[in-house]
C-alpha cells in the first residue's frame, strides 16, 4: 500500500508544484520546502490529497512539519486511511 500511496503523492505533487528538480529525483526524505514548495503549494497539495484519498486533514494536523517530505505525507495518509 505504501508504494501505491507514495506514487500517487508524487503524481499529485508533480501536478500542483513546480519543484527545482523532477519529482522522480526527489528522495522520500528530501525536504520539499528546500526544493521549491511553499505555503501556497502546500495548500494545493493538501486539497489534492483530500480529493484523491477522500478525507479532510484535521485542523491540528495542518502543520508544515507534516508536509516536509514525501515520507511524512505517506505516513499521514496511511494513518488517516486506517481510521
MDTraj code that builds the backbone (N, CA, C; nanometers):
import mdtraj as md
import numpy as np

residues = "UNK UNK UNK UNK UNK UNK UNK UNK UNK UNK UNK UNK UNK UNK UNK UNK UNK UNK UNK UNK UNK UNK UNK UNK UNK UNK UNK UNK UNK UNK UNK UNK UNK UNK UNK UNK UNK UNK UNK UNK UNK UNK UNK UNK UNK UNK UNK UNK UNK UNK UNK UNK UNK UNK UNK UNK UNK UNK UNK UNK UNK UNK UNK UNK UNK UNK UNK UNK UNK UNK UNK UNK UNK UNK UNK UNK UNK UNK UNK UNK UNK UNK UNK".split()
xyz = np.array([
    [0.0827, -0.1205, 0.0000],
    [0.0000, 0.0000, 0.0000],
    [0.0868, 0.1266, 0.0000],
    [0.1937, 0.1275, 0.0789],
    [0.2782, 0.2465, 0.0882],
    [0.3326, 0.2900, -0.0472],
    [0.3741, 0.1934, -0.1289],
    [0.4297, 0.2286, -0.2592],
    [0.3232, 0.2910, -0.3490],
    [0.2013, 0.2396, -0.3401],
    [0.0921, 0.2973, -0.4191],
    [0.0626, 0.4394, -0.3722],
    [0.0603, 0.4587, -0.2412],
    [0.0339, 0.5928, -0.1868],
    [0.1473, 0.6865, -0.2252],
    [0.2703, 0.6397, -0.2121],
    [0.3848, 0.7239, -0.2491],
    [0.3772, 0.7643, -0.3960],
    [0.3456, 0.6706, -0.4827],
    [0.3356, 0.7008, -0.6258],
    [0.2280, 0.8056, -0.6513],
    [0.1146, 0.7927, -0.5841],
    [0.0054, 0.8886, -0.6020],
    [0.0443, 1.0255, -0.5470],
    [0.1119, 1.0287, -0.4312],
    [0.1564, 1.1557, -0.3723],
    [0.2539, 1.2250, -0.4667],
    [0.3459, 1.1492, -0.5224],
    [0.4413, 1.2071, -0.6182],
    [0.3671, 1.2655, -0.7392],
    [0.2685, 1.1929, -0.7877],
    [0.1898, 1.2391, -0.9026],
    [0.1168, 1.3693, -0.8687],
    [0.0562, 1.3737, -0.7498],
    [-0.0165, 1.4940, -0.7087],
    [0.0769, 1.6125, -0.6924],
    [0.1924, 1.5898, -0.6309],
    [0.2898, 1.6983, -0.6138],
    [0.3335, 1.7496, -0.7505],
    [0.3605, 1.6583, -0.8415],
    [0.4042, 1.6969, -0.9759],
    [0.2988, 1.7834, -1.0456],
    [0.1709, 1.7523, -1.0212],
    [0.0619, 1.8262, -1.0849],
    [0.0470, 1.9685, -1.0307],
    [0.0769, 1.9904, -0.9017],
    [0.0439, 2.1207, -0.8421],
    [0.1645, 2.2034, -0.7986],
    [0.2844, 2.1451, -0.7981],
    [0.4023, 2.2179, -0.7510],
    [0.5123, 2.2090, -0.8558],
    [0.5755, 2.3225, -0.8823],
    [0.6899, 2.3223, -0.9718],
    [0.8159, 2.3207, -0.8853],
    [0.8699, 2.2007, -0.8638],
    [0.9898, 2.1861, -0.7822],
    [1.1136, 2.2198, -0.8642],
    [1.2254, 2.2394, -0.7944],
    [1.3501, 2.2731, -0.8619],
    [1.4152, 2.1519, -0.9288],
    [1.3678, 2.0317, -0.8957],
    [1.4163, 1.9083, -0.9583],
    [1.2949, 1.8244, -0.9979],
    [1.3093, 1.7337, -1.0935],
    [1.1972, 1.6466, -1.1291],
    [1.1549, 1.5615, -1.0095],
    [1.0257, 1.5381, -0.9962],
    [0.9722, 1.4625, -0.8816],
    [1.0354, 1.3238, -0.8736],
    [1.0736, 1.2673, -0.9872],
    [1.1351, 1.1348, -0.9882],
    [1.2708, 1.1339, -0.9168],
    [1.3341, 1.2507, -0.9067],
    [1.4650, 1.2612, -0.8426],
    [1.4547, 1.2983, -0.6945],
    [1.3345, 1.3240, -0.6476],
    [1.3152, 1.3638, -0.5085],
    [1.3157, 1.2390, -0.4207],
    [1.4067, 1.2369, -0.3231],
    [1.4114, 1.1257, -0.2287],
    [1.2955, 1.1338, -0.1313],
    [1.2596, 1.0212, -0.0731],
    [1.1436, 1.0156, 0.0161],
    [1.1631, 1.1025, 0.1406],
    [1.2884, 1.1291, 0.1781],
    [1.3190, 1.2107, 0.2962],
    [1.3619, 1.3527, 0.2599],
    [1.3727, 1.3851, 0.1312],
    [1.4165, 1.5188, 0.0912],
    [1.3172, 1.6240, 0.1367],
    [1.3697, 1.7357, 0.1833],
    [1.2868, 1.8454, 0.2323],
    [1.2230, 1.9175, 0.1136],
    [1.0923, 1.9035, 0.0999],
    [1.0210, 1.9635, -0.0128],
    [1.0288, 2.1157, -0.0114],
    [1.0377, 2.1745, 0.1075],
    [1.0459, 2.3199, 0.1169],
    [1.1765, 2.3703, 0.0548],
    [1.2830, 2.2916, 0.0644],
    [1.4105, 2.3294, 0.0036],
    [1.4113, 2.3082, -0.1471],
    [1.3104, 2.2382, -0.1968],
    [1.3023, 2.2075, -0.3396],
    [1.1985, 2.2915, -0.4128],
    [1.1456, 2.3937, -0.3455],
    [1.0552, 2.4851, -0.4124],
    [0.9121, 2.4861, -0.3632],
    [0.8775, 2.3988, -0.2693],
    [0.7399, 2.4005, -0.2163],
    [0.7296, 2.5158, -0.1163],
    [0.6165, 2.5854, -0.1211],
    [0.5930, 2.6938, -0.0263],
    [0.4544, 2.6744, 0.0353],
    [0.4108, 2.7711, 0.1151],
    [0.2840, 2.7550, 0.1870],
    [0.1658, 2.7437, 0.0912],
    [0.1662, 2.8187, -0.0155],
    [0.0543, 2.8121, -0.1105],
    [0.0532, 2.6762, -0.1804],
    [0.1715, 2.6291, -0.2202],
    [0.1798, 2.4963, -0.2823],
    [0.1365, 2.3881, -0.1853],
    [0.1703, 2.4052, -0.0578],
    [0.1305, 2.3067, 0.0433],
    [-0.0206, 2.2953, 0.0500],
    [-0.0890, 2.4083, 0.0431],
    [-0.2356, 2.4072, 0.0457],
    [-0.2891, 2.3336, -0.0771],
    [-0.2281, 2.3580, -0.1925],
    [-0.2708, 2.2888, -0.3143],
    [-0.2516, 2.1381, -0.3008],
    [-0.1392, 2.0972, -0.2415],
    [-0.1127, 1.9548, -0.2214],
    [-0.2153, 1.8959, -0.1249],
    [-0.2454, 1.9678, -0.0176],
    [-0.3449, 1.9220, 0.0806],
    [-0.4799, 1.8996, 0.0124],
    [-0.5238, 1.9974, -0.0650],
    [-0.6529, 1.9872, -0.1339],
    [-0.6514, 1.8686, -0.2314],
    [-0.5407, 1.8513, -0.3027],
    [-0.5303, 1.7401, -0.3978],
    [-0.5347, 1.6056, -0.3249],
    [-0.4652, 1.5954, -0.2123],
    [-0.4647, 1.4711, -0.1343],
    [-0.6043, 1.4431, -0.0797],
    [-0.6694, 1.5457, -0.0273],
    [-0.8050, 1.5273, 0.0256],
    [-0.8985, 1.4747, -0.0823],
    [-0.8895, 1.5313, -0.2020],
    [-0.9748, 1.4879, -0.3114],
    [-0.9429, 1.3466, -0.3575],
    [-0.8160, 1.3140, -0.3631],
    [-0.7730, 1.1830, -0.4118],
    [-0.8049, 1.0711, -0.3136],
    [-0.7828, 1.0970, -0.1840],
    [-0.7956, 0.9909, -0.0849],
    [-0.9264, 0.9973, -0.0048],
    [-1.0066, 1.1014, -0.0262],
    [-1.1404, 1.1053, 0.0320],
    [-1.1477, 1.1348, 0.1804],
    [-1.0591, 1.2171, 0.2314],
    [-1.0684, 1.2605, 0.3712],
    [-1.0212, 1.4039, 0.3805],
    [-1.0530, 1.4689, 0.4918],
    [-1.0057, 1.6043, 0.5170],
    [-0.8994, 1.6011, 0.6248],
    [-0.7976, 1.6831, 0.6077],
    [-0.6943, 1.6948, 0.7105],
    [-0.7569, 1.7553, 0.8350],
    [-0.7221, 1.7031, 0.9511],
    [-0.7659, 1.7630, 1.0770],
    [-0.6932, 1.8953, 1.0948],
    [-0.7644, 1.9955, 1.1494],
    [-0.7040, 2.1276, 1.1680],
    [-0.5726, 2.1210, 1.2435],
    [-0.5671, 2.0366, 1.3471],
    [-0.4449, 2.0298, 1.4278],
    [-0.3282, 1.9660, 1.3507],
    [-0.3576, 1.9017, 1.2386],
    [-0.2520, 1.8408, 1.1578],
    [-0.2017, 1.9324, 1.0472],
    [-0.2618, 2.0490, 1.0330],
    [-0.2194, 2.1428, 0.9293],
    [-0.0954, 2.2185, 0.9764],
    [0.0136, 2.1457, 0.9835],
    [0.1411, 2.1951, 1.0305],
    [0.2425, 2.1616, 0.9226],
    [0.3226, 2.2583, 0.8816],
    [0.4158, 2.2343, 0.7716],
    [0.5113, 2.1200, 0.7987],
    [0.5372, 2.0889, 0.9245],
    [0.6246, 1.9760, 0.9558],
    [0.5660, 1.8447, 0.9033],
    [0.4338, 1.8367, 0.8947],
    [0.3686, 1.7160, 0.8433],
    [0.3825, 1.7006, 0.6918],
    [0.4328, 1.8035, 0.6255],
    [0.4405, 1.8026, 0.4790],
    [0.5819, 1.8250, 0.4278],
    [0.6793, 1.8158, 0.5157],
    [0.8173, 1.8491, 0.4770],
    [0.8763, 1.7509, 0.3770],
    [0.8306, 1.6263, 0.3807],
    [0.8845, 1.5296, 0.2845],
    [0.7767, 1.4274, 0.2477],
    [0.8082, 1.3505, 0.1485],
    [0.7108, 1.2530, 0.0971],
    [0.6798, 1.1471, 0.2014],
    [0.7803, 1.1036, 0.2782],
    [0.7574, 1.0014, 0.3806],
    [0.6525, 1.0481, 0.4820],
    [0.6610, 1.1733, 0.5252],
    [0.5646, 1.2243, 0.6238],
    [0.4241, 1.2301, 0.5644],
    [0.4137, 1.2701, 0.4400],
    [0.2827, 1.2735, 0.3744],
    [0.2240, 1.1326, 0.3633],
    [0.3043, 1.0371, 0.3219],
    [0.2576, 0.8994, 0.3073],
    [0.2140, 0.8448, 0.4428],
    [0.2928, 0.8687, 0.5467],
    [0.2589, 0.8204, 0.6814],
    [0.1271, 0.8802, 0.7286],
    [0.1083, 1.0097, 0.7034],
    [-0.0167, 1.0744, 0.7452],
    [-0.1352, 1.0126, 0.6715],
    [-0.1219, 0.9959, 0.5417],
    [-0.2320, 0.9375, 0.4633],
    [-0.2631, 0.7975, 0.5116],
    [-0.1598, 0.7160, 0.5349],
    [-0.1826, 0.5807, 0.5854],
    [-0.2558, 0.5821, 0.7186],
    [-0.2164, 0.6719, 0.8073],
    [-0.2842, 0.6769, 0.9396],
    [-0.4297, 0.7173, 0.9254],
    [-0.4591, 0.8079, 0.8343],
    [-0.5975, 0.8518, 0.8131],
    [-0.6816, 0.7409, 0.7481],
    [-0.6218, 0.6640, 0.6612],
    [-0.6963, 0.5593, 0.5920],
    [-0.7254, 0.4412, 0.6834],
    [-0.6511, 0.4290, 0.7925],
    [-0.6747, 0.3190, 0.8873],
    [-0.7863, 0.3512, 0.9842],
    [-0.8282, 0.4777, 0.9899],
    [-0.9352, 0.5169, 1.0836],
    [-1.0693, 0.4690, 1.0330],
])
top = md.Topology()
chain = top.add_chain()
for i, resn in enumerate(residues, 1):
    res = top.add_residue(resn, chain, resSeq=i)
    for name in ("N", "CA", "C"):
        top.add_atom(name, md.element.get_by_symbol(name[0]), res)
traj = md.Trajectory(xyz[None], top)
